[in-house]
């Protein structure tokens, strides 16, 4: 197995993605992992090698405007869910992924759920980690303030915003080595901060949640929800209600995990994903 960092240009925009490739030829359906806010594909680095060990090719892109992918100005990319859906569909096509299992987490990861609902024939299995699911969901203060006029422009140029948001959501002190990775885009270019402002302002959470809530209630593909029940921003009741409404959806609760469970609970989550995929 090798974990690599790659780039691919799709319709003028450069995507950065991490990839874990099995050491032997695999016939298993590839797995794509999508991050939330204000994170990046680095959050999946503990889980991806474990998937590759079980012969699954794992691909985790940085969303446009996030991490080390392109950070276009809003005049060139509107940062709406529909814009992201189109860009994600183009990326998947460019990577020659005819069928995939999709793993999503967090705010913006919710766009992955909309992709699954609109392109169900491309999805083999769906896995949801602490992602907004209900029409009652609101952006947490730590993220919402990034979209406020003037305040957002100032906050998003400060890399310590990333530290405080990730640590508030995860409930853990994140190592300095890992924080350096998360901070680097903002330290490197002011475009990263402007992109974060645009993402938050154009997330259209209310309309997206209506589509997700109604669509998943009728969803027919095998789906597993892995939920950190101590999430300070999203209620476990949303996951419980969804699982109760659809027999195709199973729910696994992690009693001490919070909003970003993939980083701090990878040893528990990776076997759950592998068993579900098999």
QUIGI-V850195 format. One line per field, one symbol per residue. phi: phi as a letter, one per 30 degrees, with the letter a starting at -180 (. if undefined). A space follows every 50 residues. Layout:
phi->???
//
This chain:
phi->.bcccbbbcbhiccccbcbccedbeccdddccccdccccadedcdddedd dddcicdcbbddeeibhcdebddddcadideddddddddddddddhcdba cccbaidieedddddeddbdddcdbbbbchbebcdddbddeeceddcdei edddddccddddedddddddibdddddddddddeedddadddddddeddd dcdhdddddddddddddcdcdebbccbddcedcbdddddddddddbddcc cbccdcdcdcdddcbddddedddedddd
//
